[in-house]
Amino acid sequence: MEYSVVCHSLHVFWSNPVKKKLVLLSMMLLVWVYMLYSCVGYCATVPSLLVDSYGAREAGSVVYKRTESGGGGGRMDLVSRLLTKSWEDVDYDEPSLRTSASRDLLNNELDTDRTDDWEETQGEQPRTPEPPAMSNFTNGSVSKKLPQAIIIGVKKGGTRALLEFLRIHPDIRAMGAEPHFFDRSYENGLEWYRELMPKSLEGQITMEKTPSYFVTKEVPARIAAMSPDTKVIVVVRDPVTRAISDYTQTLSKKPDIPSFESLTFKNRTTGLIDTSWSAIQIGIYAKHLDNWLQYFPMDQILFVSGEQLIRNPAAELGRVQDFLGLKRIITDKHFYFNQTKGFPCLKKGEGSSKPHCLGKTKGRTHPNIDPEVVQRLRDFYRPFNMKFYQMTGQNFGWD
């Protein structure tokens, strides 16, 4: 009797067309939710698998170089011929063994770079990445991506200022500290590098900046192996002023180093410049650029004037935003000129309503340098500067 009542109740319930449809819809909804959850859990592991497989393939292969059959080959061949003539004609001595003073100074510069980076980012240092989560289901479309754009140089050119200015753009997510992945930590692998990056939404550009990349021979090939479509930005500055600023930074940390004049020359009497000193070597922009052009076309490299970044930051930021394919959101209204420091500051910093200027490590007063030494350096850099102007199609006005 009890069994018959249950069956009768089920029959009455199922014979109702409205209730029947509700049951079917509920079952379909449950199946759809289950399939969605399973798909998301699987898809979350795909980026890691792709990066790992790409890294393995890159490690076992030779990075391609641009040839005449590729885009821009004719221009590359012309640049190479011009550069070959330039290195033969100018007063340039390839770096050999450094003097003990220069070698000690170069080693110290690595420490001062790290210290300044620490002070500027207020402790935001590269850290050992945590293992990636197995699923992004709770994070929506937020994820960590390999950088699509990198500020590669130059040291003491204005890279920190450019990065801080760019970070206020809503479509840019940039790492604050310098990761030095492609020059110091490459053996850690691309997955380790990706985990250093900030989380970003779909459509946002992930960036980092490490000024030593521009002058490190192996870096262009390594970045091209990660992605040949990477956009690179170089902030350049009058190489003589840059060298003095470089020395000033080191002097602030190591007051007992030799004088700028003694480090500049191999022989003061003959006036032979010591190109083994990194402060001098970095400023030979044309030679470093020649290495980059073997892996990247000129339309993927943007050259920002360090001088214009101070005089007219909005204009230079406009060029950078255009280069990155972003809307021009950073404009004149974001800046004011700080008379004390002598360079522009942000009216509002990233994620803050307060004005933001670069830290105390920026805008140091330069020591007085013998005018004859400055003039000798200008004479030394002039042919390299002219070649650099030809290669980039920009006259930076350093001569």
Disulfide bonds with the S-S distance in Angstrom:
Cys345-Cys357 1.69
